[in-house]
Amino acid sequence: MQHIELMDKLCILHESISENREINQIEDTFGFLDHYTKSHFAIEERYMADHKYPQYQLHKQQHEKFINDLTILKTDFSTRNKLASFALCFDLNTWFVDHINVSDKKLGEFLKNKV
């Protein structure tokens, strides 16, 4: 369920930037994504650490890259670099789908076998 909400917000952000929507709406979406990703990733990372997931470091690095890229996107947007914002937003959407389909799927299978 959390993944769906995060993906929805990433899509809203992508549309908002491409359609030049109100800055307040875009900033609110950035705020949500910043808080929600940090919270969601922290929960995942706690599960991985608690269950000694062998790919913990790699998975955590992927989370850190996403958070860093989101920060870069926010900076690009605030400096009105629309082209860079749009491209990076697309990359974040792609990253998130790939992350869910590969890394999170492996984590889910690992945890399912542990319980």
N, C-alpha and C positions, 0 to 999 in steps of 0.2 A: 504494500500500500504506500509506503514512504517513497519508493522509487517512482511510482506513478505521479505523486504530487510534485516531486522534484522535476520530473520530465515535463510536466505541465507548466511549471514555472519557467523552465528553460525555454520552452516554446513561446510562452508569453513574452519573455525578455527578447527573444529573437524577433518576433513580430513587432514588438514595441519599438525596437531600434530601427528596423527596416521601414516602419511606417511613420517615423518621427512623432511618436505619441508624446503626451505630456511628460515632462521631466520628472514630476513628482511620482507618476505611476512607475516609471522606470527605476527611480531611486528606491521606491518601496519594494519592487521586485528584487533589486540588488540586496536590500536589507534582509528580505526573507531568505534568499538563497545563501547569503553569508551565514546567517544564524542556523538555518536548517541543515546545510551541508556539514558544518562543523559539528553539530549535534548528532546527526545521523552517522557520520564517519567515526565519531568518538565511540558510539555504541558498537558499531561493527568492529572497531579496533579492540575494544574491551573483550568482545566475544572471541576474537582471534587470539588475543593474549591469554585469556582464561583457559582456552582449549589447546594452547600451544600449536597453533596453525603453522605449518612449516613454511608457508609463503607469506607470513605476516609482514616482514620488512618490505617486500615488493608491493604488496597490497597497500600498505601504509604510504609508501612513496607515491603510488598512484593517486591516493587521496590528497596528499600534499601538493602534487602537481595540479590537480583540479582546483584546489583552493587558491594556489598561486596564480593560475590562469584566470580565475574569476576576479582576483584582485587587479590583474593587468587589464582585463576587460573593463572593469569599473574605472580605472585610470584613463584608459583610451577614450571611454565614453565622456568622462568629465572634461577631457581636453578637446572634445568634439572631433575626434578622429573616427568618423563614422565608418569608413571603409575597414579600418583595423578592427573596430568593435564588431561589425557585422561578420567579418571573417572568423574572428576568435569565438564569437557566440556560436557560429555554425560548428566550429571545431569542438567546443564544449558539449554541444548536443551529440555529436558523433562519438566523442570520448565516453559520454555517459552511457549511451546505448551499448557500445562495445564493452565497457566495464561491467555492466549488468549481465550481458550475455556470456562473458568469458570469466572474469575474475570473481564476480559475486556468485556465479553459478558453481564454480569450483569450491568456493567457500561454503556454500549451502550444502553441497554434496559431502564435504568433509565434516561439517557439523552434524548432518543427519546421521552419518556413520558413527559419530562419537556418542550420540544420545541413545 
